[in-house]
Structures are given as C-alpha cells and as structure tokens.
Amino acid sequence: MFIDYAEIFVKAGNGGNGSVSFRREKYVPKGGPAGGNGGKGGNVIIKVDTNLHTLLDFKYHPKYFAENGNNGEKALRDGKSGSDLIIKVPKGTLIIDKNDDKIITDLNEDDSEIIIAKGGKGGKGNSNFATATNQTPRYAESGKPGEELSIALELKLVADVGLVGFPNSGKSTLISTISAARPKIADYPFTTLKPNLGIVQYREFKSFTVADIPGIIEGAHLGKGLGHEFLKHIERTEILLILIDSTSENIPKDYKILLSELNNYSKILFGKKKIIGISKIDLIEPKAVEKLKKKLQKSFDEEIIFFSSSSKINISELIDRLWANLNP
C-alpha cells in the first residue's frame, strides 16, 4: 500500500534527576556531597532511508518516544544518557509542524536528517552546589522535560522526469519498458492507482529516475479522477514528459487540457520544461505517422518525439533525448 501522508507525535526523552547523596569519609565535612548528575534525555531524529518509498509504517505507529535519561547516583556517578530514537523516512519527505502548518524541513537528499525533538537536560546533583558557606547542600536539580510536538509527514517523490497524461496514454507501459518498474498495465482507465518510480539505466554507468502518476482527466485540479492526489509527486522533477495517444482525435486539444490542469494545480508544475511524447504509434499506419508529425510540428513549439513502448519504436531515441535535456 502506498501512503504519502501521515501525522505522528514525537517526544524526546526527559533528563534524569540529579542525586542528593553524601560520602561517609573521615576528615570530609559531614561526609561531603556526592550526588551525581542526571543523564540527558535522548533526541528524536528523523533520517532519510533511500530503501523506503512509502509512509505506510506511520499509519500503524503514530507515536514515538525517545529514551529518558537515568537519574544521578551516589558516589558522584552520573546517570546514563537516554538513547536517541531514529525515525527513518523516504527521500523527499516534508516535515510540517501541526501547530501552525509551517514546513520545518524538506528531507530531499540521500543523507538528510534532522533532530526534530531535543532531549531534556539532566539535573545537577548536590555535589555541584557545595560552597564555602554551604558545604552540605541537600538539594539537587530535577531533569528537564524533552521536547514534544505533533508533526505531519508528507512524501513527494524525487525524480528527474515526470510522466503526465490522460488515463491509458501509455505511461505505465513506458516506465515498465525503460526501467525495472512493474506497474499494473491493462486496457482500461485508471490502472495506475499509485505513483511508480523507475530508474532508467543510461549507457554503462549513468542513470536517471522517472515518476509515473495516475492519469489526469479534465477537472483533476478540482478533485476529479485520481491524478490530482499525486500531482505533488512530480513537482520535484526537472522535466515533464507529456504523453498523448497518437490515436486521439484532437492532440492539440488534449495537450491544452493537460497544461490547464497543471497550471490550475501548481504554477511550479506549469513552469517546468516539457517534452511532448506521442505514444502508441504502432497503432496507426506509417504514412499517417509522417502526416501527423508535419501537422504537430506546426502546432507546438515544444520538442516532440513519436514512439511506441510495446513495439519499442524510438525508445532508445526517447531515452537519449531525455538524458540530453537533463544534462544540457
């Protein structure tokens, strides 16, 4: 199950209390204060794990507590500090403070991490308060409480290329052809019910990532269909590959609708570099393909490529052109 939003509560560990204790030694005034300090509470740390791709675990585990620090002990022994709690999240996770809905941080790098809640400081033992005028202090500090807060985790996939198109425009077939991703593919709308991320191997030691989201329909920005729920997953991409079925009765109109939905959802999406991919050209005659090329080259300023995923026509050229646009 793909989950891209979760709300959790985190609490850092409390600091341990300082100790009130006295030594029992000859020639030491009244035994001398010997209370140790309390240990520091553990921090709550949120860290990226590149092996994770969903927030599913947080749906069943919404509360997280770091370990408390131990109390100080006699004979000047300090309490043990509490262990930090490390919470692992997928790359591309936004952390939002639920109190004011402000973004705390964006964990969009492989090694990103943040101390989201700091552990409480341990209290000082009575040995710290001895003075010339007060050689036998009978008090110690209490440990400080650890920080706590309610946060929202929102996942936005990190990919180089985002696939956009109507249902059954060939997005899932394309990503399964050029990468090892294996989304569900069938001849009916909305077979893609969750985002898919694929890694495309380019030549020997190079690669780039492609994100496929459910098909967009007119009115998606208003909540129609499924694509609007996942448009955020292509906000981080460098390029949008707009897929349109070559058998469409009006390709320019389809493109205009898709652009309108992107613009209404996010100006960021609308402003991204776009390549138009005319898919499924194996379904029309070669002469019709050439005629369509001449017609569309007059209609669009954007780069256009004609291909077929199932027949692998122009797939290598498509990969080359995506790479060239990612690495100008």
Secondary structure, DSSP 8 states (H G I E B T S, - for coil): ----EEEEEEE----------B---TTSGGG-B----------EEEEE-TT----HHHHH--EEE--------STT--------EEEEE-TTEEEEETTTTEEEEEE-STT-EEEEE--------GGGG--SS-SS-----------EEEEEEEE----SEEEEESTTSSHHHHHHHHSS------SSTT---S-EEEEEEETTTEEEEEEE-----TTGGGT-TTGGGTGGGGTT-SEEEEEEETT-S-HHHHHHHHHHHHHHH-HHHHTSEEEEEEE-GGGS-HHHHHHHHHHHHHH-SSEEEE-BTTTTBTHHHHHHHHHHHH--
